[in-house]
Amino acid sequence: MLSFFYDANPIVQALLATTFTWAVTALGAALVLFFRTVDKRTLDILLGFAAGVMVAASFWSLLLPAIEISVRTQMGSMAWLPAAAGFVLGGVSIWGMDKVLPHLHPNLLPHLAEGPKTGLRRTTLLVFAITMHNVPEGLAVGIAFGAAALGLPEASIGAAIALAIGIGLQNFPEGVAVSMPLRHDGMSAVKSFWYGQLSAVVEPVAGVVGAASILWAQQLLPYLFGFAAGAMIFVVVEDVIPAYQGKNIDLATLGFLVGFILMMAMDVGLG
């Protein structure tokens, strides 16, 4: 099985890896089949962990390789520019999606929904929010596998696998964060699970797009790395960190540190 994965086309690798990240989201959502609620302190720690993983992945797996590639191509003192340009574009893209797509962030009341006014149910708006923010995660994994296939010194299959594992780990609390509020609102356990896992179905699609974009436009690699990083950081600052603001913020921050260190260790160790 492992030999098949390593020998596979990078697009297939990206598809398999992002299928794994979706499966971990489904695993988190599956808790709703056994529990009606999850202790708020536990969820806050998990969300802090998720934020730490995403921030570490944005730098170690995306921004740093983008800058190193620009240094190798002799951009000199402007080596930061492609990563920065992609970073800004990634954040602005998610911001733009926020403005044009109706959605509701977890833990917020229905009247605080963002985007155009709509008559969609709270359930649908919640799923839209998490689905929209899963796109950059899938893109990041796909881009990493596409870059590894190019044989560049700044990218490796080990680093891509580490990124997929990290994204998968932080997807677990995301699945919980979607399914549990739905169950609390009176939806059946099965439907709550269904919508929870559905929020990550977009990741395999985004992963394939990310890998294909590298194979078709190799010269854009530093920009695409930066784009994925900017989109992920936007999600962390807008959605994940505010979700655990409260009396458990110290524990959540410790969770953040653990997530950051774990992702850094995996990226450096495997990459």
PyMOL commands that set and color helices and strands:
alter all, ss='L'
color gray80, all
select helices_A, chain A and resi 2-7+10-33+40-72+76-78+81-100+110-112+122-149+157-184+189-198+202-216+218-243+249-270
alter helices_A, ss='H'
color red, helices_A
deselect
rebuild
show_as cartoon
